[in-house]
């Protein structure tokens, strides 16, 4: 009887153990983040690589991407490091990101943070997607020749704030 109970318990609980598996992703040599499940990987000709996870209930998307600015625009790490010292650079970086979201995108908040000695632009934007208002929370920063974007896309009001906070708090940046 005890063996039968144990077998039933294993059979019932095993689907839950494989449903969701946290996955740590190394974005660059110095940057990693943990997704709540295994993300899809999109490689755009080696210039940009995106890790993408849509929750099963479609309430939110989680995205971590890097773009090689040396390959895409001929920028060097030295030029990028010097540029980051100028406020205008960060304003232009934010405006460039927002332009990709469309002309109806509205900035709700914007601030500079420091994470592990690295300047990080943190901003929140509303935009329309397929007739629905979507909220984007973005961490944008630079690591050598890469621009790194950590994004939470809130697709419905039911999106978990706890899941969003856990995603952003799992961001690890090594060195400066």
GROMACS elastic network, one bead per residue, 0.5 to 0.9 nm:
[ bonds ]
;  ai    aj funct       b0    kb
    1     4     6  0.51308   500
    1     5     6  0.62706   500
    1     6     6  0.86941   500
    2     5     6  0.50870   500
    2     6     6  0.61996   500
    2     7     6  0.86827   500
    3     6     6  0.50644   500
    3     7     6  0.61798   500
    3     8     6  0.86084   500
    4     7     6  0.51556   500
    4     8     6  0.61784   500
    4     9     6  0.85844   500
    5     8     6  0.51496   500
    5     9     6  0.61244   500
    5    10     6  0.86807   500
    6     9     6  0.50594   500
    6    10     6  0.62214   500
    6    11     6  0.86446   500
    7    10     6  0.51840   500
    7    11     6  0.61935   500
    7    12     6  0.86151   500
    8    11     6  0.51174   500
    8    12     6  0.60719   500
    8    13     6  0.85478   500
    9    12     6  0.51899   500
    9    13     6  0.60458   500
    9    14     6  0.84051   500
   10    13     6  0.52925   500
   10    14     6  0.58275   500
   11    14     6  0.55261   500
   11    15     6  0.76529   500
   12    15     6  0.68291   500
   12    16     6  0.80279   500
   13    16     6  0.54836   500
   13    17     6  0.67086   500
   14    17     6  0.52237   500
   14    18     6  0.68497   500
   14    19     6  0.89324   500
   15    18     6  0.55401   500
   15    19     6  0.62419   500
   16    19     6  0.51526   500
   16    20     6  0.74818   500
   17    20     6  0.69022   500
   17    21     6  0.78269   500
   18    21     6  0.65994   500
   19    37     6  0.84155   500
   20    36     6  0.68469   500
   20    37     6  0.53006   500
   20    38     6  0.80151   500
   21    35     6  0.85323   500
   21    36     6  0.63939   500
   21    38     6  0.66595   500
   22    34     6  0.65640   500
   22    35     6  0.56133   500
   22    38     6  0.67029   500
   23    33     6  0.83759   500
   23    34     6  0.54405   500
   23    35     6  0.51912   500
   23    36     6  0.64434   500
   23    37     6  0.56970   500
   23    38     6  0.53713   500
   23    39     6  0.76993   500
   24    32     6  0.68244   500
   24    33     6  0.56556   500
   24    35     6  0.62521   500
   24    36     6  0.87879   500
   24    38     6  0.84832   500
   24   170     6  0.88591   500
   25    31     6  0.86242   500
   25    32     6  0.54693   500
   25    33     6  0.54723   500
   25    34     6  0.60131   500
   25    35     6  0.75092   500
   25    39     6  0.87555   500
   25    51     6  0.81327   500
   25    64     6  0.87488   500
   26    29     6  0.68385   500
   26    30     6  0.79230   500
   26    31     6  0.60917   500
   26    33     6  0.67721   500
   26    34     6  0.88109   500
   27    30     6  0.77267   500
   27    31     6  0.53844   500
   27    32     6  0.52826   500
   27    33     6  0.74003   500
   27    49     6  0.85168   500
   27    50     6  0.88396   500
   27    51     6  0.85565   500
   27    64     6  0.73568   500
   27    65     6  0.70784   500
   27    66     6  0.67247   500
   27   148     6  0.79639   500
   28    31     6  0.50224   500
   28    32     6  0.69916   500
   28    66     6  0.76388   500
   28   143     6  0.76971   500
   28   146     6  0.80605   500
   28   148     6  0.85790   500
   29    32     6  0.80905   500
   29   143     6  0.89565   500
   29   174     6  0.84446   500
   30   143     6  0.75204   500
   30   172     6  0.79056   500
   30   173     6  0.56093   500
   30   175     6  0.70230   500
   30   176     6  0.88662   500
   31   143     6  0.80528   500
   31   148     6  0.87021   500
   31   171     6  0.73524   500
   31   172     6  0.56540   500
   31   174     6  0.64489   500
   32   170     6  0.80240   500
   32   171     6  0.59092   500
   32   172     6  0.52309   500
   32   173     6  0.67490   500
   32   174     6  0.87847   500
   33    64     6  0.78661   500
   33   150     6  0.86715   500
   33   167     6  0.73104   500
   33   168     6  0.78277   500
   33   169     6  0.85239   500
   33   170     6  0.53931   500
   33   172     6  0.61718   500
   33   173     6  0.89142   500
   34    37     6  0.84609   500
   34   166     6  0.86622   500
   34   167     6  0.64010   500
   34   168     6  0.86298   500
   34   169     6  0.89978   500
   34   170     6  0.56186   500
   34   171     6  0.70593   500
   35    38     6  0.66565   500
   35    39     6  0.69714   500
   35    53     6  0.76077   500
   35    62     6  0.75878   500
   35    63     6  0.89045   500
   35   166     6  0.89655   500
   35   167     6  0.64013   500
   35   170     6  0.83825   500
   36    39     6  0.85523   500
   36    53     6  0.84796   500
   36    55     6  0.89113   500
   36   163     6  0.80608   500
   36   166     6  0.88039   500
   36   167     6  0.76155   500
   37    53     6  0.74094   500
   37    55     6  0.86581   500
   38    52     6  0.87544   500
   38    53     6  0.72782   500
   39    51     6  0.56271   500
   39    52     6  0.50290   500
   39    54     6  0.80920   500
   39    62     6  0.84985   500
   39    63     6  0.84781   500
   40    50     6  0.80582   500
   40    51     6  0.56072   500
   40    52     6  0.50926   500
   40    53     6  0.62657   500
   41    49     6  0.70712   500
   41    50     6  0.57013   500
   41    52     6  0.63661   500
   42    48     6  0.82533   500
   42    49     6  0.57040   500
   42    50     6  0.50383   500
   42    51     6  0.64406   500
   42    52     6  0.76954   500
   43    46     6  0.59847   500
   43    47     6  0.77094   500
   43    48     6  0.61412   500
   43    50     6  0.64787   500
   43    51     6  0.88873   500
   44    47     6  0.58516   500
   44    48     6  0.51089   500
   44    49     6  0.60536   500
   44    50     6  0.81745   500
   45    48     6  0.69919   500
   45    49     6  0.83893   500
   46    49     6  0.67647   500
   46    67     6  0.85892   500
   46    68     6  0.80585   500
   46    71     6  0.86565   500
   47    66     6  0.83202   500
   47    67     6  0.56983   500
   47    68     6  0.52415   500
   47    69     6  0.78085   500
   47    70     6  0.87987   500
   47    71     6  0.61829   500
   47    72     6  0.63697   500
   48    65     6  0.70529   500
   48    66     6  0.56240   500
   48    68     6  0.62400   500
   48    69     6  0.89980   500
   48    72     6  0.87142   500
   49    64     6  0.84803   500
   49    65     6  0.55870   500
   49    66     6  0.55933   500
   49    67     6  0.66013   500
   49    68     6  0.88646   500
   50    63     6  0.68598   500
   50    64     6  0.58354   500
   50    66     6  0.66330   500
   50    67     6  0.86616   500
   51    62     6  0.81254   500
   51    63     6  0.55972   500
   51    64     6  0.51763   500
   51    65     6  0.60763   500
   52    61     6  0.71702   500
   52    62     6  0.58636   500
   52    64     6  0.67399   500
   52    65     6  0.84160   500
   53    60     6  0.85057   500
   53    61     6  0.55755   500
   53    62     6  0.51000   500
   53    63     6  0.64490   500
   54    57     6  0.81841   500
   54    58     6  0.61467   500
   54    59     6  0.79926   500
   54    60     6  0.61024   500
   54    62     6  0.64229   500
   54    63     6  0.87297   500
   55    58     6  0.50741   500
   55    59     6  0.64401   500
   55    60     6  0.58163   500
   55    61     6  0.62136   500
   55    62     6  0.81170   500
   56    59     6  0.79648   500
   56    60     6  0.88535   500
   57    60     6  0.79722   500
   58    61     6  0.74182   500
   58   155     6  0.70423   500
   58   156     6  0.79688   500
   58   159     6  0.85402   500
   59   153     6  0.85672   500
   59   154     6  0.63936   500
   59   156     6  0.50477   500
   59   157     6  0.75763   500
   59   158     6  0.62549   500
   59   160     6  0.79237   500
   60   152     6  0.70182   500
   60   153     6  0.53992   500
   60   155     6  0.50488   500
   60   156     6  0.70906   500
   60   158     6  0.88041   500
   60   159     6  0.58239   500
   60   160     6  0.80752   500
   60   164     6  0.86984   500
   61   151     6  0.80312   500
   61   152     6  0.58685   500
   61   154     6  0.67616   500
   61   155     6  0.74182   500
   62   150     6  0.78736   500
   62   151     6  0.58698   500
   62   153     6  0.63544   500
   62   154     6  0.89105   500
   62   164     6  0.82152   500
   62   167     6  0.79838   500
   63   149     6  0.77093   500
   63   150     6  0.58824   500
   63   152     6  0.64109   500
   63   153     6  0.80190   500
   64   148     6  0.73323   500
   64   149     6  0.56811   500
   64   151     6  0.62246   500
   64   152     6  0.89095   500
   65   147     6  0.81232   500
   65   148     6  0.56852   500
   65   149     6  0.52409   500
   65   150     6  0.66349   500
   65   151     6  0.84742   500
   66   146     6  0.59497   500
   66   147     6  0.55045   500
   66   149     6  0.64339   500
   66   150     6  0.89670   500
   67    70     6  0.88723   500
   67    71     6  0.85942   500
   67    72     6  0.78157   500
   67   145     6  0.81921   500
   67   146     6  0.52931   500
   67   147     6  0.53234   500
   67   148     6  0.67280   500
   67   149     6  0.87188   500
   68    71     6  0.55469   500
   68    72     6  0.62356   500
   68    73     6  0.83660   500
   68    75     6  0.88637   500
   68   145     6  0.58052   500
   68   147     6  0.68482   500
   69    73     6  0.53273   500
   69    74     6  0.63777   500
   69    75     6  0.55646   500
   69    76     6  0.75264   500
   69    77     6  0.88001   500
   69    80     6  0.89820   500
   69   145     6  0.55084   500
   69   146     6  0.57328   500
   69   147     6  0.69741   500
   70    73     6  0.55144   500
   70    76     6  0.57515   500
   70    77     6  0.81039   500
   70   145     6  0.59283   500
   70   146     6  0.79021   500
   71    74     6  0.58105   500
   71    75     6  0.78478   500
   71   145     6  0.88701   500
   72    75     6  0.80715   500
   75    78     6  0.83532   500
   75    79     6  0.64361   500
   75    80     6  0.68547   500
   75   145     6  0.70413   500
   76    79     6  0.52853   500
   76    80     6  0.62758   500
   76    81     6  0.86121   500
   76   144     6  0.77958   500
   76   145     6  0.59095   500
   77    80     6  0.51021   500
   77    81     6  0.60124   500
   77    82     6  0.86034   500
   77   143     6  0.80722   500
   77   146     6  0.82153   500
   78    81     6  0.51270   500
   78    82     6  0.62231   500
   78    83     6  0.85636   500
   78   144     6  0.78925   500
   78   145     6  0.85421   500
   79    82     6  0.52582   500
   79    83     6  0.61015   500
   79    84     6  0.87177   500
   80    83     6  0.50353   500
   80    84     6  0.62138   500
   80   142     6  0.77736   500
   80   143     6  0.89946   500
   80   144     6  0.74294   500
   80   145     6  0.71739   500
   81    84     6  0.53476   500
   81    85     6  0.72257   500
   81   142     6  0.82017   500
   81   143     6  0.88278   500
   81   144     6  0.75350   500
   82    85     6  0.57355   500
   82    86     6  0.78369   500
   83    86     6  0.56954   500
   83    87     6  0.86958   500
   83    88     6  0.87111   500
   83    89     6  0.61003   500
   83    90     6  0.86755   500
   84    87     6  0.73658   500
   84    88     6  0.87099   500
   84    89     6  0.61016   500
   84    90     6  0.68783   500
   84   119     6  0.82881   500
   84   142     6  0.84723   500
   85    88     6  0.89102   500
   85    89     6  0.78018   500
   85    90     6  0.88110   500
   86    89     6  0.54413   500
   86    90     6  0.71920   500
   87    90     6  0.54009   500
   87    91     6  0.64203   500
   87    92     6  0.87761   500
   88    92     6  0.60887   500
   88    93     6  0.85219   500
   89    92     6  0.51672   500
   89    93     6  0.61561   500
   89    94     6  0.86688   500
   90    94     6  0.61264   500
   90    95     6  0.85235   500
   90   121     6  0.73671   500
   91    94     6  0.51853   500
   91    95     6  0.61331   500
   91    96     6  0.85515   500
   92    95     6  0.50139   500
   92    96     6  0.59777   500
   92    97     6  0.85654   500
   93    96     6  0.51275   500
   93    97     6  0.63339   500
   93    98     6  0.87200   500
   93   140     6  0.83206   500
   94    97     6  0.51725   500
   94    98     6  0.61834   500
   94    99     6  0.86055   500
   94   121     6  0.79761   500
   94   123     6  0.82427   500
   94   140     6  0.80465   500
   95    98     6  0.50153   500
   95    99     6  0.60075   500
   95   100     6  0.87804   500
   96    99     6  0.52044   500
   96   100     6  0.67745   500
   97   100     6  0.54616   500
   97   101     6  0.71445   500
   98   101     6  0.52399   500
   98   102     6  0.69868   500
   98   103     6  0.83056   500
   98   105     6  0.65325   500
   98   106     6  0.81389   500
   98   107     6  0.81791   500
   98   125     6  0.77263   500
   99   102     6  0.54471   500
   99   103     6  0.66273   500
   99   105     6  0.77369   500
  100   103     6  0.85011   500
  101   104     6  0.78649   500
  101   105     6  0.61141   500
  101   125     6  0.89611   500
  101   126     6  0.89367   500
  101   127     6  0.65689   500
  101   128     6  0.83329   500
  101   129     6  0.89024   500
  102   105     6  0.56983   500
  102   127     6  0.72006   500
  102   128     6  0.81019   500
  103   106     6  0.85161   500
  103   127     6  0.84992   500
  104   126     6  0.82250   500
  104   127     6  0.59414   500
  104   128     6  0.68762   500
  105   125     6  0.64677   500
  105   126     6  0.55094   500
  105   128     6  0.72427   500
  106   124     6  0.85685   500
  106   125     6  0.54440   500
  106   126     6  0.52104   500
  106   127     6  0.65030   500
  107   110     6  0.72840   500
  107   123     6  0.73050   500
  107   124     6  0.59902   500
  107   126     6  0.65488   500
  108   123     6  0.74818   500
  108   124     6  0.53931   500
  108   125     6  0.54593   500
  108   126     6  0.70125   500
  109   122     6  0.81955   500
  109   123     6  0.54097   500
  109   124     6  0.52888   500
  109   125     6  0.73335   500
  110   121     6  0.73065   500
  110   122     6  0.58079   500
  110   124     6  0.65545   500
  110   125     6  0.88998   500
  111   120     6  0.85148   500
  111   121     6  0.60411   500
  111   122     6  0.54032   500
  111   123     6  0.63141   500
  112   119     6  0.67742   500
  112   120     6  0.57496   500
  112   122     6  0.60119   500
  112   123     6  0.85281   500
  113   118     6  0.81438   500
  113   119     6  0.59646   500
  113   120     6  0.50688   500
  113   121     6  0.61977   500
  113   122     6  0.67111   500
  114   117     6  0.57074   500
  114   118     6  0.53191   500
  114   120     6  0.57651   500
  114   121     6  0.85792   500
  115   118     6  0.51905   500
  115   119     6  0.66901   500
  115   120     6  0.67954   500
  115   171     6  0.89468   500
  115   172     6  0.83592   500
  115   173     6  0.71334   500
  116   119     6  0.86124   500
  116   172     6  0.79618   500
  116   173     6  0.59865   500
  116   174     6  0.68504   500
  116   175     6  0.69085   500
  116   176     6  0.69428   500
  117   173     6  0.85491   500
  117   174     6  0.88758   500
  117   175     6  0.72775   500
  117   176     6  0.54373   500
  118   141     6  0.77746   500
  118   142     6  0.83315   500
  118   143     6  0.86591   500
  118   173     6  0.77071   500
  118   175     6  0.80876   500
  118   176     6  0.56206   500
  119   140     6  0.88769   500
  119   141     6  0.65510   500
  119   142     6  0.81213   500
  120   139     6  0.62167   500
  120   140     6  0.57495   500
  120   142     6  0.80250   500
  121   138     6  0.77924   500
  121   139     6  0.56214   500
  121   140     6  0.50937   500
  121   141     6  0.63010   500
  122   137     6  0.74460   500
  122   138     6  0.56388   500
  122   140     6  0.65296   500
  122   141     6  0.89447   500
  123   136     6  0.81994   500
  123   137     6  0.59668   500
  123   138     6  0.54177   500
  123   139     6  0.68181   500
  123   140     6  0.83817   500
  124   135     6  0.70335   500
  124   136     6  0.55620   500
  124   138     6  0.62497   500
  125   134     6  0.83245   500
  125   135     6  0.57301   500
  125   136     6  0.51280   500
  125   137     6  0.65802   500
  125   138     6  0.81889   500
  126   133     6  0.66204   500
  126   134     6  0.56749   500
  126   136     6  0.62853   500
  127   132     6  0.82346   500
  127   133     6  0.57306   500
  127   134     6  0.54356   500
  127   135     6  0.65420   500
  127   136     6  0.79125   500
  128   131     6  0.58236   500
  128   132     6  0.53211   500
  128   134     6  0.58795   500
  128   135     6  0.87099   500
  129   132     6  0.52025   500
  129   133     6  0.63154   500
  129   134     6  0.64557   500
  129   155     6  0.89592   500
  130   133     6  0.84526   500
  132   155     6  0.81712   500
  132   156     6  0.87972   500
  133   155     6  0.76405   500
  133   156     6  0.83608   500
  134   153     6  0.68451   500
  134   154     6  0.57993   500
  134   155     6  0.52393   500
  134   156     6  0.73178   500
  135   152     6  0.81355   500
  135   153     6  0.58194   500
  135   154     6  0.50261   500
  135   155     6  0.69147   500
  135   156     6  0.87035   500
  136   151     6  0.66830   500
  136   152     6  0.56861   500
  136   154     6  0.62291   500
  136   155     6  0.88292   500
  137   150     6  0.82105   500
  137   151     6  0.56634   500
  137   152     6  0.51677   500
  137   153     6  0.65765   500
  137   154     6  0.80860   500
  137   164     6  0.89918   500
  138   149     6  0.66765   500
  138   150     6  0.56616   500
  138   152     6  0.66256   500
  138   153     6  0.87047   500
  139   148     6  0.79340   500
  139   149     6  0.56954   500
  139   150     6  0.50163   500
  139   151     6  0.65243   500
  139   168     6  0.84450   500
  140   147     6  0.72078   500
  140   148     6  0.57736   500
  140   150     6  0.65791   500
  140   151     6  0.85899   500
  141   146     6  0.84861   500
  141   147     6  0.58552   500
  141   148     6  0.53739   500
  141   149     6  0.67732   500
  141   150     6  0.88723   500
  142   145     6  0.72092   500
  142   146     6  0.56010   500
  142   148     6  0.57797   500
  142   149     6  0.87691   500
  143   146     6  0.51686   500
  143   147     6  0.63804   500
  143   148     6  0.71222   500
  143   176     6  0.84846   500
  144   147     6  0.81190   500
  150   168     6  0.76974   500
  150   171     6  0.85486   500
  151   168     6  0.85734   500
  152   164     6  0.65885   500
  152   167     6  0.83338   500
  152   168     6  0.84769   500
  154   157     6  0.74099   500
  154   158     6  0.85979   500
  154   159     6  0.60136   500
  154   160     6  0.86742   500
  154   164     6  0.88519   500
  155   158     6  0.83467   500
  155   159     6  0.70134   500
  156   159     6  0.57192   500
  157   160     6  0.85317   500
  158   161     6  0.88478   500
  159   162     6  0.88812   500
  159   163     6  0.81652   500
  159   164     6  0.82943   500
  160   163     6  0.52692   500
  160   164     6  0.64625   500
  160   165     6  0.87454   500
  161   164     6  0.50671   500
  161   165     6  0.61100   500
  161   166     6  0.85180   500
  162   165     6  0.51521   500
  162   166     6  0.60641   500
  162   167     6  0.85859   500
  163   166     6  0.50898   500
  163   167     6  0.61698   500
  163   168     6  0.87846   500
  164   167     6  0.51659   500
  164   168     6  0.63837   500
  164   169     6  0.85910   500
  165   168     6  0.52572   500
  165   169     6  0.59474   500
  165   170     6  0.85110   500
  166   169     6  0.51310   500
  166   170     6  0.61428   500
  167   170     6  0.53397   500
  167   171     6  0.71344   500
  168   171     6  0.55673   500
  169   172     6  0.81372   500
  173   176     6  0.79614   500
